[in-house]
Amino acid sequence: MAKNRNLIRNTSYNFKLRKRPSLFIGTYIIIGTLIIQTTIKGFTTEASPFGFLTVNYLESFIVVITGLGFLFSLLALYFGNRKHQRKIGFKLWNRNAKKSMYLLIILFLLLYFIEFYLLRIGQERFIIPAFLIGYGFLLMSLNFSRSKALFIFSMVSICIGFIPLFIESVGFYSLFTLGISHYIFSIVKNKFYEI
């Protein structure tokens, strides 16, 4: 730990979507999607243990699962970038890093509010497309380093978001595709890698 006390304060945006955090975020998206899809299928079946849930409990359960997914994704982003910055001798927290983290939290809360509003007005079929398109715009707005790979990934997320709008009952498959896209991004990112 002694070598970490002499880290250099830099001015770059230290929170970037790197290989390892992208793998973890993709895994959290896939696991969260599986849990929510299983719960919703069980809710509509009387023989399932989830059939006893009321609609309010189901909504609360989905909010908790997505909240945990976001929290674990933030932790993966934090620890992945912390390890990378320490490896090259930089401090993680600087003014730009704090600005990008606050912006990430504000944009995600805005996206969460839009999702909750769609649920409240009864437009459930637009929840997954709105999330995917909003996620793509979130990635694009946080691309401070102008990474070509991240720009392409955000465009892919937006395009995936349009699929459930035109083809019914593929919403959860679109979320799985987003999780798999995170895996692909972590592989492709090395080809466009920048510090």
Backbone as JSON, one array per atom type, in Angstrom:
{
  "sequence": "MAKNRNLIRNTSYNFKLRKRPSLFIGTYIIIGTLIIQTTIKGFTTEASPFGFLTVNYLESFIVVITGLGFLFSLLALYFGNRKHQRKIGFKLWNRNAKKSMYLLIILFLLLYFIEFYLLRIGQERFIIPAFLIGYGFLLMSLNFSRSKALFIFSMVSICIGFIPLFIESVGFYSLFTLGISHYIFSIVKNKFYEI",
  "N": [[0.81, -1.2, 0.0], [2.13, 1.17, 0.37], [3.17, 2.26, -1.94], [0.96, 3.32, -3.16], [0.42, 5.73, -1.99], [1.69, 7.82, -3.21], [0.38, 8.63, -5.52], [-0.4, 10.24, -8.63], [-2.23, 13.19, -9.22], [-4.48, 13.49, -11.76], [-6.1, 14.99, -14.65], [-7.94, 13.75, -16.22], [-10.97, 12.06, -17.35], [-11.76, 9.66, -15.29], [-13.55, 7.54, -15.02], [-14.31, 5.13, -17.02], [-15.77, 2.88, -19.38], [-14.42, -0.07, -19.18], [-12.67, -3.19, -19.93], [-13.01, -5.32, -17.87], [-15.03, -4.19, -16.06], [-17.1, -3.98, -17.94], [-17.65, -6.65, -18.53], [-18.67, -7.5, -16.04], [-20.92, -5.8, -15.8], [-22.46, -6.61, -17.99], [-23.01, -9.23, -17.14], [-24.55, -8.68, -14.84], [-26.76, -7.47, -16.02], [-27.82, -9.6, -17.52], [-28.38, -11.51, -15.48], [-30.18, -10.04, -13.86], [-32.25, -9.68, -15.73], [-33.03, -12.34, -16.18], [-34.0, -13.01, -13.59], [-36.13, -11.18, -13.3], [-37.73, -11.85, -15.52], [-38.39, -14.54, -14.91], [-39.82, -14.12, -12.54], [-42.02, -12.59, -13.44], [-43.2, -14.4, -15.24], [-43.85, -16.41, -13.39], [-45.63, -14.99, -11.82], [-47.89, -14.82, -13.38], [-48.74, -17.41, -13.4], [-50.58, -19.74, -11.61], [-49.63, -21.97, -10.22], [-47.06, -21.36, -9.51], [-44.66, -20.22, -7.04], [-44.5, -17.47, -7.07], [-46.98, -16.59, -7.69], [-48.54, -15.7, -5.61], [-47.95, -13.08, -5.13], [-48.89, -9.62, -4.96], [-49.72, -6.98, -7.28], [-48.45, -4.62, -6.51], [-46.37, -5.59, -4.86], [-44.98, -7.03, -6.76], [-44.12, -4.99, -8.49], [-42.49, -3.59, -6.66], [-40.56, -5.54, -6.16], [-39.35, -5.75, -8.68], [-38.31, -3.17, -8.88], [-36.43, -3.27, -6.8], [-34.67, -5.29, -7.73], [-33.69, -4.13, -10.14], [-32.53, -1.85, -9.05], [-30.51, -3.0, -7.45], [-29.02, -4.15, -9.5], [-28.09, -1.81, -10.78], [-26.58, -0.69, -8.68], [-24.59, -2.68, -8.25], [-23.41, -2.55, -10.77], [-22.35, 0.05, -10.74], [-20.47, -0.31, -8.69], [-18.79, -2.18, -9.93], [-17.82, -0.62, -12.03], [-16.5, 1.37, -10.55], [-14.52, -0.1, -9.02], [-13.12, -1.39, -11.09], [-12.05, 0.77, -12.56], [-10.61, 2.02, -10.56], [-8.6, 0.16, -9.99], [-7.27, 0.18, -12.48], [-6.4, 2.89, -12.67], [-4.71, 3.1, -10.44], [-2.8, 1.29, -11.2], [-1.48, 2.59, -13.3], [-0.5, 4.68, -11.89], [-2.05, 6.91, -11.18], [-4.33, 9.01, -9.34], [-7.68, 8.17, -8.5], [-9.94, 9.8, -7.95], [-10.71, 12.91, -9.12], [-11.52, 16.24, -10.17], [-12.87, 16.04, -12.68], [-13.48, 13.32, -12.71], [-15.26, 13.09, -10.57], [-17.28, 14.73, -11.57], [-18.11, 13.24, -13.84], [-19.07, 10.93, -12.56], [-21.18, 11.95, -10.97], [-22.81, 12.89, -13.02], [-23.41, 10.48, -14.3], [-24.97, 9.2, -12.3], [-27.11, 11.03, -12.07], [-28.2, 10.96, -14.69], [-28.93, 8.25, -14.84], [-30.85, 8.13, -12.79], [-32.76, 9.81, -13.92], [-33.46, 8.28, -16.18], [-34.52, 6.11, -14.81], [-36.72, 7.33, -13.61], [-38.26, 7.9, -15.88], [-38.81, 5.28, -16.72], [-40.34, 4.38, -14.53], [-42.48, 6.15, -14.71], [-43.62, 5.34, -17.16], [-44.48, 2.81, -16.37], [-46.4, 3.51, -14.46], [-48.36, 4.82, -15.98], [-49.34, 2.77, -17.43], [-48.08, 1.82, -19.76], [-46.54, -0.57, -20.38], [-45.31, -1.96, -22.46], [-43.5, -0.23, -23.56], [-41.45, 0.05, -21.8], [-39.05, -1.55, -21.78], [-37.93, -0.94, -24.42], [-37.58, 1.85, -24.02], [-35.73, 1.84, -21.94], [-33.48, 0.61, -23.17], [-32.91, 2.35, -25.34], [-32.54, 4.73, -23.89], [-30.36, 3.93, -22.35], [-28.42, 3.68, -24.31], [-28.18, 6.4, -25.09], [-27.28, 7.39, -22.65], [-24.76, 6.16, -22.44], [-23.57, 7.39, -24.64], [-23.58, 10.1, -23.9], [-21.82, 10.07, -21.78], [-19.4, 9.61, -22.9], [-16.76, 10.98, -22.72], [-14.14, 10.81, -23.52], [-14.24, 10.45, -26.2], [-14.3, 7.89, -27.36], [-14.16, 5.59, -29.94], [-15.05, 2.94, -29.93], [-16.86, 2.93, -27.76], [-18.75, 4.73, -28.7], [-19.79, 3.34, -30.92], [-20.83, 1.16, -29.54], [-22.83, 2.41, -28.01], [-24.54, 3.21, -30.09], [-25.3, 0.68, -31.0], [-26.75, -0.22, -28.79], [-28.9, 1.58, -28.86], [-30.04, 0.84, -31.31], [-30.76, -1.81, -30.71], [-32.76, -1.23, -28.94], [-34.87, -0.41, -30.54], [-35.89, -2.71, -31.65], [-37.82, -4.2, -29.94], [-39.95, -2.45, -30.23], [-41.04, -2.85, -32.71], [-41.32, -5.59, -33.0], [-43.22, -7.76, -31.24], [-43.06, -9.24, -27.95], [-40.29, -9.7, -27.71], [-38.84, -8.33, -25.9], [-37.44, -9.08, -23.49], [-35.5, -10.68, -24.65], [-34.1, -8.76, -26.01], [-32.91, -7.41, -23.9], [-31.21, -9.45, -22.99], [-29.58, -9.51, -25.23], [-28.36, -7.02, -24.98], [-26.82, -7.48, -22.67], [-25.08, -9.47, -23.65], [-23.88, -7.93, -25.59], [-22.3, -6.3, -24.03], [-20.32, -8.12, -23.3], [-19.15, -8.57, -25.82], [-18.29, -5.98, -26.36], [-16.28, -5.73, -24.42], [-14.35, -7.38, -25.47], [-13.83, -6.27, -28.01], [-13.05, -3.75, -27.27], [-10.35, -3.78, -26.58], [-9.06, -3.59, -29.01], [-9.48, -0.98, -29.74], [-8.22, 0.35, -27.75], [-7.54, 2.85, -25.35], [-5.73, 4.83, -23.02]],
  "CA": [[0.0, 0.0, 0.0], [2.95, 2.36, 0.47], [3.38, 2.87, -3.25], [-0.26, 3.99, -3.58], [0.31, 7.05, -1.37], [2.33, 8.8, -4.07], [-0.3, 8.66, -6.81], [-0.45, 11.55, -9.27], [-3.57, 13.68, -9.52], [-4.59, 13.81, -13.18], [-7.31, 15.75, -14.98], [-8.77, 13.03, -17.19], [-12.2, 11.43, -16.86], [-11.24, 8.35, -14.9], [-14.57, 6.49, -15.06], [-14.57, 4.7, -18.39], [-16.23, 1.5, -19.48], [-13.28, -0.87, -19.56], [-12.94, -4.61, -20.21], [-13.55, -6.07, -16.75], [-16.34, -3.68, -15.64], [-18.1, -4.29, -18.96], [-18.03, -8.05, -18.33], [-19.53, -7.58, -14.87], [-22.19, -5.13, -16.07], [-23.21, -7.52, -18.86], [-23.48, -10.33, -16.31], [-25.63, -8.18, -13.99], [-27.95, -7.26, -16.87], [-28.38, -10.91, -17.86], [-28.94, -12.11, -14.27], [-31.37, -9.27, -13.51], [-33.29, -9.99, -16.71], [-33.51, -13.7, -15.88], [-34.79, -12.99, -12.37], [-37.38, -10.46, -13.55], [-38.55, -12.64, -16.45], [-38.91, -15.69, -14.16], [-40.82, -13.63, -11.59], [-43.23, -12.19, -14.17], [-43.85, -15.64, -15.7], [-44.43, -17.05, -12.21], [-46.74, -14.17, -11.34], [-49.07, -15.11, -14.2], [-49.07, -18.83, -13.25], [-51.07, -20.0, -10.26], [-48.85, -23.03, -9.57], [-45.75, -20.85, -9.15], [-44.63, -19.53, -5.74], [-44.64, -16.03, -7.27], [-48.37, -16.29, -7.98], [-49.19, -15.07, -4.46], [-47.59, -11.65, -5.07], [-49.8, -8.61, -5.51], [-49.07, -6.16, -8.3], [-47.55, -3.68, -5.83], [-45.17, -6.32, -4.46], [-44.24, -7.36, -7.98], [-43.43, -3.75, -8.9], [-41.43, -3.32, -5.69], [-39.51, -6.53, -6.39], [-38.63, -5.37, -9.91], [-37.53, -1.97, -8.55], [-35.28, -3.7, -5.99], [-33.73, -6.02, -8.59], [-33.01, -3.18, -11.04], [-31.68, -1.01, -8.2], [-29.31, -3.77, -7.11], [-28.22, -4.24, -10.72], [-27.41, -0.53, -10.97], [-25.58, -0.54, -7.62], [-23.46, -3.57, -8.54], [-22.74, -2.03, -11.96], [-21.54, 1.19, -10.28], [-19.32, -0.84, -7.96], [-17.87, -2.77, -10.91], [-17.19, 0.51, -12.72], [-15.61, 2.01, -9.6], [-13.34, -0.91, -8.69], [-12.35, -1.63, -12.3], [-11.29, 1.98, -12.89], [-9.67, 2.27, -9.48], [-7.45, -0.72, -10.21], [-6.54, 0.65, -13.65], [-5.73, 4.16, -12.37], [-3.59, 2.84, -9.54], [-1.77, 0.56, -11.96], [-0.68, 3.54, -14.07], [0.04, 5.67, -10.97], [-2.92, 8.08, -11.05], [-5.41, 8.98, -8.37], [-8.97, 7.94, -9.15], [-10.87, 10.92, -7.8], [-10.35, 14.28, -9.42], [-12.72, 17.04, -10.45], [-13.58, 15.49, -13.83], [-14.01, 12.0, -12.35], [-16.46, 13.34, -9.76], [-18.3, 15.27, -12.47], [-18.66, 12.16, -14.65], [-19.83, 10.02, -11.7], [-22.45, 12.62, -10.65], [-23.62, 12.91, -14.24], [-23.9, 9.12, -14.49], [-26.05, 8.95, -11.34], [-28.26, 11.87, -12.43], [-28.8, 10.43, -15.92], [-29.59, 6.99, -14.55], [-32.08, 8.42, -12.05], [-33.72, 10.34, -14.9], [-33.93, 7.12, -16.92], [-35.35, 5.34, -13.88], [-37.99, 8.06, -13.47], [-39.02, 7.68, -17.12], [-39.31, 3.91, -16.67], [-41.39, 4.31, -13.52], [-43.63, 6.87, -15.26], [-44.25, 4.45, -18.15], [-45.18, 1.77, -15.63], [-47.57, 4.11, -13.8], [-49.43, 5.15, -16.94], [-49.81, 1.54, -18.06], [-47.43, 1.59, -21.05], [-45.48, -1.53, -20.07], [-44.59, -2.43, -23.65], [-42.46, 0.74, -23.92], [-40.45, 0.15, -20.72], [-37.75, -2.12, -22.21], [-37.33, -0.11, -25.47], [-37.13, 3.13, -23.47], [-34.5, 1.6, -21.2], [-32.37, 0.34, -24.09], [-32.58, 3.59, -26.06], [-31.98, 5.64, -22.9], [-29.03, 3.43, -21.98], [-27.52, 4.07, -25.4], [-27.91, 7.83, -24.98], [-26.48, 7.57, -21.45], [-23.38, 5.82, -22.8], [-23.06, 8.39, -25.57], [-23.34, 11.37, -23.21], [-20.69, 9.91, -20.87], [-18.21, 9.3, -23.69], [-15.95, 12.2, -22.71], [-12.85, 10.58, -24.18], [-14.54, 10.28, -27.62], [-13.9, 6.54, -27.75], [-14.91, 5.08, -31.1], [-15.71, 1.69, -29.53], [-18.02, 3.25, -26.91], [-19.76, 5.36, -29.55], [-20.43, 2.26, -31.68], [-21.6, 0.38, -28.57], [-24.05, 3.16, -27.68], [-25.41, 3.1, -31.26], [-25.84, -0.69, -31.0], [-27.77, -0.25, -27.75], [-30.08, 2.31, -29.36], [-30.66, 0.0, -32.35], [-31.41, -2.94, -30.03], [-33.96, -0.7, -28.3], [-35.97, -0.28, -31.5], [-36.42, -4.03, -32.02], [-39.08, -4.54, -29.28], [-41.03, -1.57, -30.66], [-41.62, -3.37, -33.94], [-41.59, -7.02, -32.87], [-43.72, -7.99, -29.89], [-42.56, -10.35, -27.11], [-38.83, -9.9, -27.77], [-38.24, -7.35, -25.0], [-36.43, -9.7, -22.62], [-34.39, -11.12, -25.51], [-33.31, -7.56, -26.29], [-32.07, -7.18, -22.73], [-30.13, -10.45, -23.06], [-28.67, -9.06, -26.28], [-27.56, -5.94, -24.41], [-25.82, -8.1, -21.8], [-24.08, -10.11, -24.52], [-23.14, -6.84, -26.24], [-21.25, -5.88, -23.09], [-19.21, -9.07, -23.45], [-18.5, -8.29, -27.1], [-17.6, -4.69, -26.2], [-15.05, -5.91, -23.66], [-13.36, -8.0, -26.37], [-13.51, -5.31, -29.07], [-12.45, -2.56, -26.65], [-8.89, -3.89, -26.61], [-8.56, -3.18, -30.32], [-9.55, 0.49, -29.79], [-7.89, 0.74, -26.39], [-6.78, 4.05, -25.04], [-5.58, 4.99, -21.56]],
  "C": [[0.85, 1.27, 0.0], [3.12, 3.03, -0.88], [2.14, 3.63, -3.72], [-0.42, 5.38, -2.96], [0.88, 8.15, -2.25], [1.68, 8.86, -5.44], [-0.42, 10.09, -7.32], [-1.9, 11.93, -9.53], [-3.61, 14.11, -10.99], [-5.9, 14.54, -13.43], [-8.22, 15.01, -15.95], [-10.03, 12.49, -16.52], [-11.88, 9.98, -16.57], [-12.27, 7.23, -14.94], [-14.93, 6.2, -16.5], [-15.03, 3.25, -18.36], [-15.07, 0.68, -20.05], [-13.66, -2.35, -19.67], [-13.63, -5.32, -19.03], [-14.89, -5.51, -16.25], [-17.44, -3.99, -16.65], [-18.57, -5.74, -18.84], [-18.99, -8.19, -17.14], [-20.9, -6.95, -15.14], [-23.06, -6.0, -16.98], [-23.79, -8.7, -18.08], [-24.65, -9.88, -15.43], [-26.91, -7.95, -14.8], [-28.62, -8.6, -17.19], [-29.04, -11.56, -16.64], [-30.21, -11.38, -13.85], [-32.53, -9.56, -14.44], [-33.88, -11.37, -16.46], [-34.42, -13.72, -14.65], [-36.14, -12.32, -12.61], [-38.29, -11.26, -14.48], [-39.17, -13.85, -15.75], [-40.01, -15.26, -13.2], [-42.11, -13.26, -12.3], [-43.95, -13.42, -14.71], [-44.51, -16.37, -14.54], [-45.63, -16.3, -11.67], [-48.03, -14.49, -12.11], [-49.5, -16.57, -14.11], [-49.48, -19.09, -11.81], [-50.23, -21.03, -9.52], [-47.5, -22.53, -9.08], [-45.79, -20.2, -7.76], [-44.75, -18.01, -5.87], [-46.09, -15.62, -7.53], [-49.09, -15.61, -6.84], [-48.91, -13.57, -4.37], [-48.72, -10.77, -5.59], [-49.02, -7.79, -6.54], [-48.09, -5.19, -7.66], [-46.26, -4.36, -5.38], [-44.32, -6.7, -5.67], [-43.46, -6.15, -8.47], [-42.27, -3.44, -7.97], [-40.25, -4.28, -5.89], [-38.68, -6.17, -7.62], [-37.77, -4.13, -9.66], [-36.28, -2.34, -7.75], [-34.24, -4.4, -6.86], [-32.98, -5.06, -9.51], [-32.11, -2.23, -10.25], [-30.4, -1.71, -7.8], [-28.4, -3.94, -8.33], [-27.44, -2.96, -10.99], [-26.3, -0.34, -9.94], [-24.36, -1.42, -7.89], [-22.7, -3.11, -9.79], [-21.86, -0.83, -11.61], [-20.3, 0.7, -9.55], [-18.3, -1.48, -8.91], [-17.12, -1.68, -11.66], [-16.15, 1.18, -11.82], [-14.34, 1.18, -9.38], [-12.49, -1.22, -9.92], [-11.49, -0.43, -12.68], [-10.27, 2.31, -11.81], [-8.41, 1.43, -9.66], [-6.61, -0.23, -11.38], [-5.77, 1.93, -13.34], [-4.55, 3.96, -11.43], [-2.45, 2.14, -10.26], [-0.89, 1.51, -12.75], [-0.19, 4.72, -13.21], [-0.78, 6.93, -10.81], [-3.91, 7.9, -9.91], [-6.73, 8.84, -9.12], [-9.85, 9.19, -9.11], [-10.19, 12.24, -8.13], [-11.63, 15.01, -9.79], [-13.53, 16.44, -11.6], [-14.17, 14.11, -13.53], [-15.28, 12.16, -11.51], [-17.61, 13.85, -10.63], [-18.93, 14.15, -13.3], [-19.48, 11.18, -13.81], [-21.17, 10.65, -11.31], [-23.37, 12.64, -11.86], [-24.21, 11.53, -14.52], [-25.09, 8.84, -13.57], [-27.28, 9.75, -11.69], [-28.96, 11.34, -13.67], [-29.51, 9.11, -15.67], [-30.87, 7.2, -13.75], [-33.15, 9.0, -12.96], [-34.31, 9.2, -15.74], [-34.86, 6.26, -16.06], [-36.71, 6.0, -13.7], [-38.85, 7.87, -14.7], [-39.61, 6.27, -17.14], [-40.48, 3.78, -15.7], [-42.65, 5.03, -14.01], [-44.36, 6.02, -16.3], [-45.01, 3.32, -17.46], [-46.46, 2.31, -15.0], [-48.7, 4.43, -14.77], [-49.89, 3.94, -17.74], [-49.23, 1.25, -19.43], [-46.24, 0.63, -20.87], [-44.69, -1.96, -21.3], [-43.49, -1.47, -24.09], [-41.33, 0.8, -22.89], [-39.09, -0.36, -21.2], [-37.15, -1.32, -23.37], [-36.82, 1.23, -24.94], [-35.85, 2.96, -22.68], [-33.31, 1.42, -22.14], [-31.94, 1.59, -24.85], [-31.96, 4.6, -25.11], [-30.59, 5.24, -22.47], [-28.01, 3.79, -23.05], [-27.17, 5.55, -25.35], [-27.08, 8.15, -23.73], [-25.01, 7.27, -21.74], [-22.76, 6.88, -23.71], [-22.73, 9.71, -24.85], [-22.18, 11.27, -22.23], [-19.4, 9.55, -21.59], [-17.33, 10.55, -23.83], [-14.64, 12.03, -23.47], [-13.0, 10.35, -25.68], [-14.06, 8.93, -28.15], [-14.79, 6.04, -28.88], [-15.68, 3.82, -30.73], [-16.94, 1.97, -28.68], [-19.12, 3.92, -27.72], [-20.52, 4.29, -30.35], [-21.31, 1.42, -30.75], [-22.89, 1.1, -28.19], [-25.04, 3.14, -28.85], [-26.06, 1.72, -31.34], [-26.95, -0.8, -29.96], [-29.04, 0.45, -28.19], [-30.8, 1.47, -30.42], [-31.37, -1.21, -31.74], [-32.72, -2.47, -29.4], [-35.13, -0.55, -29.25], [-36.6, -1.62, -31.87], [-37.72, -4.36, -31.3], [-40.24, -3.62, -29.65], [-41.76, -2.13, -31.87], [-41.98, -4.85, -33.87], [-42.01, -7.27, -31.42], [-43.07, -9.22, -29.27], [-41.08, -10.67, -27.32], [-38.11, -8.95, -26.82], [-37.15, -7.94, -24.13], [-35.25, -10.21, -23.43], [-33.5, -9.93, -25.89], [-32.41, -7.22, -25.12], [-30.92, -8.19, -22.65], [-29.1, -10.03, -24.1], [-27.79, -7.92, -25.79], [-26.47, -6.49, -23.5], [-24.71, -8.76, -22.59], [-23.25, -9.05, -25.25], [-22.06, -6.29, -25.33], [-20.05, -6.82, -23.16], [-18.43, -8.79, -24.73], [-17.72, -6.99, -27.03], [-16.28, -4.87, -25.46], [-13.96, -6.58, -24.5], [-12.89, -7.0, -27.42], [-12.78, -4.11, -28.52], [-10.93, -2.61, -26.7], [-8.31, -3.44, -27.94], [-8.56, -1.65, -30.46], [-9.0, 1.1, -28.51], [-7.11, 2.05, -26.33], [-6.75, 4.22, -23.54], [-6.52, 6.05, -21.04]]
}
